[in-house]
Amino acid sequence: MSLDPTRTPVLLGLGQILEREEVVTTVELCARAAERAFEDAPGIKEKVQRVSMISVIFSPASEGAATEVCDRLSMGGVKREMTTPGGNTPQWLMNRACEEIVRGELETTLIVGAESTRSMKQMKPDQDFMRAGLETREEGGPKDEVVGATMRGMLSQAEIEAKLVRPADTYPIFENALAKKLGTDPEGSRARIAGFMSRSSEMAATNPIAWFQDVRSAEDIATATPANRLTAEPYTKCMNSFMNVDQGAALVVTTLAIARELGLEEQVVYPWAGANSADLMPIEREDLGASPAIRAAAAATFEAAGVTLDEIDFIDIYSCFPVAVQISAMEIGLELDDPRGLTQTGGMSFFGGPGNNYTTHGIAAVALRLREGGRLGYVTGNGGILSKHSIGIYGNEAPPRPFQIADTSSAQQAIQDSALKWTSAAEGEAVVDAGTVVYGRDGSPSFAPVIATLPDGKRICAVADDDTLPTLAGQTLEGQTIQVTGAAPPTFRL
């Protein structure tokens, strides 16, 4: 099939930035990353019609941050917008932009994002981070348009009442559900996780934009020490995403016709296909160690691109917590020790976890590898509590068919129809589907949430009562029968 170059989307400009010394804001980092993307694609800046900025979650940013980025870049007159929160949003923006180009509704757009959490923590208590000579927008100014799926509806009232809202507390529950299926205990889980994480650190060591550039052994990652304490079973500290970074990234998406006009066709990377999907609230999921939404989105993307996993050369899987990587790999039949590796950045524990913007770096890293050689790359983004998913396949040559966002509507309806019923209160026995023990900095249990099933089949969230909590360190809760009582939240004892 002959592709219309005016309606063939290409990834043309790439820019990444890391700051270790200066105090900077997200707006400054976004502007720097964008300038690098413009330097990578000379002449493209003047053709940008829209600036889409990834939602900032860990460091301060105004509701007009995209406008501030445009002001810094002297890009008046372009459309500007912010996304809703979610680590899937960079790939979602890519999917949307490519579809708009195919429809003839868009020619060139800039996708950009950053976090400046390190800088925020460097500020003295009496300093105003937003007014540190870097931000000038007055309060009450115009707000940028917000695009993307809301985070509302991703947690049930039962989970909220049980304070099961932090990803650092919920992802370990998924990890332990997966461990139950695999027949491993917490120690075995740590060993399994540490193996692929050590290989991720090897990739980070080669990446000049990575925050940590030293190789970590599997033993170092798995062993709990004062510097690498247990955070929540089975995770040690370095198994968590590292958020204290100053990192930014930018992508310029345009048409093949414009790339040719600028004489830059040799460096383009072609988006081949993409898909978006969503999982249920955790309490509603039949299998807490799986993701039917990732399974459906990945299958649809491969089908739309007309390729298989075996044809993929470079892979970057969203890596906020180890179980997100494992489930994403499992759902496409990818082994954890696949020689291609699971990341091109180094993963969020070692590359860094710049909030929702990580996947912008993941796309850039895969694109850079495709420029060097190989044929195809696969990128995933995950938002919420393993909730929202966006997937993309990229190539270093033109696809055999126009880009398309694969249709996942039938699979999405089946996911919605599979939702389990739940309740916020109960009295009596329940069987734990999965849970975790969260530890304080002193190493003692501080919180133990579980998702359990009642005799009538309904799910419930509960937390260990004060007498039970101290006894749970190192225990495997999955499959245990507990006594649940009360509401808002219910408590349990063994």
C-alpha positions in Angstrom: 0.0 0.0 0.0 1.3 3.4 -0.9 1.4 5.8 2.0 0.4 9.5 1.7 3.5 11.3 3.0 1.2 14.2 4.2 -0.7 11.8 6.3 2.1 9.5 7.5 3.1 10.3 11.1 6.8 10.2 12.0 8.7 10.8 15.2 11.3 13.4 14.1 12.8 15.3 17.0 14.0 13.8 20.3 15.2 15.7 23.4 16.1 14.5 26.9 17.6 16.4 29.8 19.0 15.6 33.3 20.0 18.1 35.9 22.1 17.3 38.9 23.4 20.7 40.1 21.2 23.7 39.4 17.8 24.3 41.0 15.3 24.1 38.2 11.6 23.9 37.7 9.5 21.5 35.6 8.9 24.4 33.2 12.7 25.0 32.8 13.4 21.3 32.2 10.5 21.1 29.7 11.9 24.1 27.8 15.4 22.6 27.8 14.2 19.2 26.6 12.1 20.9 23.9 15.1 22.9 22.7 17.1 19.7 22.4 14.3 18.2 20.3 14.3 21.2 18.0 18.1 21.0 17.7 17.7 17.4 16.8 15.3 18.4 14.0 16.4 21.8 12.6 13.5 23.9 11.2 10.7 22.0 12.9 10.1 24.5 15.7 8.4 26.9 13.4 6.0 24.2 12.3 4.7 23.2 15.7 0.9 23.7 16.0 0.3 22.3 19.5 2.2 21.8 22.7 1.0 18.9 25.0 2.6 18.9 28.4 2.5 15.7 30.6 0.8 16.2 34.0 3.3 17.0 36.8 2.7 15.0 40.0 5.7 15.1 42.3 7.0 18.7 42.0 5.1 22.1 41.8 3.6 23.3 38.6 0.9 25.8 37.8 -2.3 25.0 36.0 -0.9 27.1 33.1 2.4 25.3 32.9 2.1 24.4 29.2 1.6 28.1 28.5 4.7 28.9 30.6 6.7 26.4 28.5 5.4 28.1 25.3 6.4 31.5 26.7 9.9 30.3 27.4 10.2 28.9 24.0 8.8 32.1 22.4 6.1 30.0 20.8 3.1 32.3 20.8 -0.1 31.3 18.9 0.2 27.6 19.3 -2.4 25.5 21.0 -1.3 24.3 24.4 -2.7 21.7 26.8 -1.9 19.6 29.9 -2.8 16.0 30.4 -4.6 14.3 33.2 -2.3 12.2 35.5 -1.1 8.8 34.4 2.1 7.2 33.2 0.3 6.0 30.1 -0.3 9.6 28.9 2.9 10.1 26.8 2.0 7.0 24.7 -1.6 8.0 24.7 -0.6 11.4 23.3 1.5 9.7 20.7 -1.4 7.5 19.6 -3.8 10.5 19.4 -1.3 12.6 17.5 -0.6 9.9 15.0 -4.3 9.3 14.4 -5.0 13.0 13.9 -2.2 13.2 11.3 -3.6 10.2 9.5 -7.0 12.0 9.4 -5.4 15.2 8.1 -6.3 17.1 11.3 -2.7 17.8 12.4 0.7 18.2 11.0 3.2 18.9 13.8 3.0 18.6 17.6 5.4 18.8 20.6 4.9 16.3 23.5 6.9 17.4 26.5 7.1 16.7 30.2 9.4 16.8 33.3 9.7 16.5 37.0 12.0 18.6 39.2 11.6 16.7 42.5 15.3 16.9 43.3 15.3 20.7 42.9 12.2 21.0 45.1 13.9 19.1 47.9 17.0 21.3 47.5 15.2 24.5 48.3 15.6 26.1 51.7 12.5 26.1 53.9 12.1 29.9 53.5 12.4 29.8 49.7 9.4 29.7 47.3 10.2 27.1 44.7 7.7 28.5 42.2 9.2 32.0 42.6 12.9 31.1 42.5 13.5 33.4 39.6 12.2 30.8 37.2 8.4 31.2 37.3 6.6 34.5 36.7 3.0 33.6 36.0 0.6 35.4 38.4 -1.9 33.5 40.4 -5.3 33.5 38.9 -4.0 33.5 35.3 -5.5 31.4 32.5 -5.6 27.6 32.9 -4.4 25.3 30.1 -6.9 22.9 28.6 -6.7 19.4 30.2 -6.9 16.3 28.0 -6.9 12.5 28.8 -8.9 10.1 30.8 -9.6 11.0 34.4 -8.3 9.0 37.4 -11.7 9.0 38.9 -13.2 5.5 39.3 -9.8 3.8 39.5 -10.3 3.0 43.2 -13.4 1.9 45.1 -14.7 3.5 48.2 -13.7 0.3 50.0 -10.0 0.8 49.0 -10.1 4.4 49.9 -11.5 3.7 53.3 -8.8 1.1 53.9 -6.2 3.7 52.8 -5.1 1.4 50.0 -4.4 4.4 47.7 -0.6 4.6 47.5 0.9 2.7 44.6 3.7 1.7 46.9 1.2 -0.2 49.0 -1.0 -1.6 46.2 1.5 -2.9 43.7 3.0 -5.3 46.3 -0.4 -6.8 46.7 -0.4 -7.5 42.9 3.1 -8.9 43.3 2.0 -11.3 46.0 -1.0 -12.4 44.0 1.4 -13.2 41.1 3.7 -15.0 43.6 0.8 -17.2 44.7 0.2 -18.3 41.1 3.9 -19.0 40.6 4.2 -20.8 43.9 6.9 -18.6 45.5 7.3 -17.0 48.9 8.5 -13.5 49.6 12.1 -14.5 49.5 11.6 -16.3 46.2 9.8 -13.3 44.8 12.7 -11.0 45.8 15.1 -13.3 44.0 13.0 -13.5 40.9 12.6 -9.7 40.8 16.2 -9.0 41.5 17.4 -10.9 38.5 15.7 -8.8 35.8 16.2 -5.6 37.9 20.0 -6.3 37.9 19.9 -6.5 34.1 18.0 -3.2 34.1 20.7 -1.6 36.1 23.2 -2.7 33.4 21.2 -0.8 30.8 21.0 2.3 33.1 24.8 2.2 33.4 25.1 2.8 29.6 22.5 5.6 29.5 23.8 9.1 30.0 20.3 10.3 31.0 19.9 7.7 33.8 20.0 8.9 37.4 22.0 5.9 38.6 24.8 4.6 36.4 26.2 1.9 38.5 25.4 -1.8 38.0 23.6 -3.4 40.9 23.9 -7.2 41.5 20.8 -9.3 42.1 22.0 -10.0 45.6 22.4 -6.3 46.4 18.9 -5.6 45.1 17.2 -8.5 47.0 19.1 -8.2 50.3 17.4 -6.0 53.0 19.9 -3.7 54.7 19.6 -0.4 56.5 20.2 1.4 53.1 17.9 -1.0 51.3 15.2 -1.6 53.8 12.0 -3.6 53.2 9.2 -1.2 52.2 6.3 -3.6 51.6 6.5 -7.4 51.1 8.2 -8.5 49.1 9.9 -5.2 47.9 13.1 -3.6 49.1 13.6 0.1 48.7 15.5 -0.2 45.4 12.7 -2.2 43.9 10.6 1.0 44.0 10.6 3.7 41.4 13.1 6.4 42.3 11.3 9.8 42.2 13.9 12.2 43.5 15.1 13.3 40.0 15.3 16.3 37.7 14.6 14.9 34.3 12.7 16.0 31.2 12.0 14.7 27.7 10.4 16.0 24.5 9.1 14.4 21.3 8.2 16.1 18.0 5.7 14.3 15.9 5.1 15.4 12.4 4.4 14.2 8.8 6.8 12.3 6.5 6.2 15.2 4.0 7.5 17.8 6.5 10.5 15.6 7.4 11.3 15.3 3.7 10.9 19.1 3.3 13.4 19.7 6.0 15.8 17.1 4.6 15.5 14.9 7.7 13.9 11.7 6.4 16.9 9.6 7.2 16.4 10.1 11.0 12.6 9.5 11.2 11.1 6.8 13.3 7.7 5.5 12.2 4.8 4.8 14.6 3.2 1.7 13.2 0.2 1.1 15.5 -1.0 1.7 19.1 -3.8 0.9 21.5 -5.3 2.1 24.7 -7.2 0.1 27.4 -8.1 0.1 31.1 -8.4 -2.4 33.9 -11.0 -2.5 36.6 -10.6 -1.2 40.1 -8.3 -3.6 42.0 -11.1 -4.9 44.2 -13.1 -5.8 41.2 -10.4 -7.8 39.4 -10.8 -11.6 39.1 -7.1 -12.1 39.1 -5.0 -9.6 41.0 -1.8 -10.9 39.3 -2.9 -10.3 35.7 -4.0 -7.5 33.4 -6.6 -8.4 30.8 -6.4 -4.8 29.6 -2.7 -5.1 28.7 -3.4 -8.5 27.1 -6.1 -7.0 24.9 -4.2 -3.8 24.0 -1.0 -5.6 23.2 -2.7 -8.2 21.0 -4.7 -5.6 19.2 -1.5 -3.5 18.6 0.5 -6.4 17.2 -2.4 -7.3 14.9 -2.8 -3.8 13.7 0.9 -3.5 13.0 0.9 -6.9 11.3 3.9 -8.2 13.4 4.6 -10.6 16.2 6.6 -10.3 19.4 9.5 -12.3 17.8 9.9 -9.5 15.2 10.5 -6.8 17.9 14.1 -5.7 18.5 13.8 -3.2 21.3 11.4 -3.3 24.3 10.6 -0.7 27.0 8.0 -1.8 29.5 6.7 0.7 32.1 8.5 -0.1 35.3 7.1 1.8 38.3 7.2 -1.4 40.3 8.5 -4.9 39.4 5.1 -6.5 39.1 4.1 -4.0 36.4 7.0 -5.3 34.4 6.3 -8.9 35.1 2.6 -8.7 34.3 3.2 -6.7 31.1 5.7 -9.3 30.0 3.6 -12.2 31.0 0.6 -10.9 29.0 2.5 -11.0 25.7 4.5 -14.2 26.4 7.8 -12.4 27.1 10.2 -14.1 29.5 11.9 -12.0 32.1 15.3 -13.1 31.0 14.6 -12.4 27.3 18.0 -11.5 25.7 16.5 -8.3 24.2 15.9 -7.0 27.7 12.8 -5.4 29.2 13.9 -1.7 29.1 15.9 0.6 27.0 16.3 3.3 29.7 17.3 1.2 32.7 13.9 1.1 34.4 12.4 3.5 36.9 14.4 2.3 39.9 17.8 3.1 38.2 17.0 5.4 35.2 14.7 7.4 37.4 11.0 7.8 37.8 10.1 11.3 36.6 6.4 10.8 37.4 4.0 10.5 34.5 6.7 11.5 32.0 8.8 8.4 32.2 7.3 6.9 29.1 8.3 9.9 27.1 11.9 8.8 27.9 11.0 5.3 27.1 9.7 6.3 23.6 12.8 8.4 23.1 15.2 5.6 24.1 13.5 3.1 21.8 13.5 5.6 18.9 17.3 6.3 19.4 17.9 2.5 19.3 15.9 2.3 16.1 17.9 5.1 14.5 21.0 3.0 15.2 19.7 -0.2 13.7 17.1 -2.9 14.2 13.6 -2.8 12.7 10.9 -2.6 15.4 10.4 -1.3 18.9 7.6 -1.9 21.5 6.7 0.6 24.3 4.1 0.5 27.1 2.8 3.1 29.5 0.8 2.4 32.6 -1.2 4.9 34.7 -3.0 4.7 38.0 -2.8 1.4 39.9 -2.1 -0.8 36.9 -5.2 0.9 35.6 -4.8 2.8 32.3 -2.6 1.4 29.5 -1.3 2.7 26.2 0.9 0.7 23.9 2.9 1.6 20.7 4.9 -0.2 18.1 7.6 1.8 16.2 9.7 1.1 13.2 12.8 2.4 11.4 11.1 2.0 8.1 7.6 2.9 6.8 4.8 0.6 7.9 3.1 -1.6 5.3 -0.2 0.1 6.2 -1.3 3.5 7.7 -0.9 4.0 11.4 -4.0 3.0 13.4 -5.2 3.0 17.0 -6.3 -0.6 17.3 -9.9 -1.2 18.4 -10.1 -2.7 21.9 -13.8 -1.9 22.5 -15.1 -5.5 22.6 -12.3 -6.6 24.9 -12.9 -3.6 27.1 -16.6 -4.4 27.4 -15.7 -8.0 28.4 -13.4 -6.6 31.1 -16.2 -4.4 32.4 -18.6 -7.3 32.4 -16.1 -9.4 34.5 -16.2 -7.0 37.5 -16.6 -8.7 40.9 -19.0 -7.3 43.4 -17.7 -5.8 46.6 -18.7 -4.4 50.0 -17.2 -2.0 52.5 -18.3 -3.9 55.6 -18.6 -7.5 56.8 -18.5 -9.7 59.8 -17.1 -13.2 59.7 -14.7 -15.2 57.7 -12.9 -14.3 54.4 -10.1 -15.8 52.4 -7.2 -13.6 51.4 -6.7 -13.2 47.7 -3.7 -11.1 48.2 -2.2 -8.7 50.7 1.1 -7.2 51.9 2.8 -6.0 55.0 4.1 -2.4 54.8 7.1 -1.6 57.0 8.1 1.6 58.7 11.6 3.0 58.6 12.4 1.2 61.8 11.7 -2.1 60.1 8.5 -3.0 62.0 5.1 -3.6 60.4 3.1 -0.3 60.1 0.2 -1.4 57.9 -1.1 -4.6 56.5 -3.9 -4.3 53.9 -5.5 -7.3 52.1 -8.1 -7.9 49.4 -10.2 -10.9 50.4 -13.3 -12.8 49.3 -16.3 -13.4 51.5 -18.4 -16.6 51.5 -21.0 -14.9 49.3 -18.3 -14.2 46.6 -18.1 -10.5 47.3 -14.7 -8.8 47.7 -13.6 -6.7 50.7 -10.6 -4.6 51.7 -9.4 -4.9 55.2 -6.5 -4.0 57.4 -4.8 -5.9 60.2 -6.0 -4.9 63.7 -3.5 -3.5 66.2 -3.0 -6.9 67.9 -2.5 -8.8 64.7 -0.2 -6.3 62.8 3.0 -7.0 64.9 2.8 -10.7 64.2 2.7 -10.5 60.4 6.3 -9.7 59.5 7.5 -12.1 56.8 4.2 -13.9 56.5 2.5 -15.0 53.4 -1.1 -13.9 53.7 -2.5 -15.3 50.4 -4.9 -18.1 50.9 -5.2 -17.6 54.6 -8.6 -17.5 56.3 -9.1 -14.3 58.3 -11.8 -13.0 60.6 -13.1 -9.6 59.3 -15.1 -7.1 61.4 -16.5 -3.6 61.0 -16.4 -1.0 58.4 -14.5 2.2 57.2 -12.3 0.2 57.1 -12.9 -3.3 58.3 -10.1 -4.9 60.3 -9.0 -8.5 60.3 -7.2 -11.0 62.5 -5.9 -14.4 61.7 
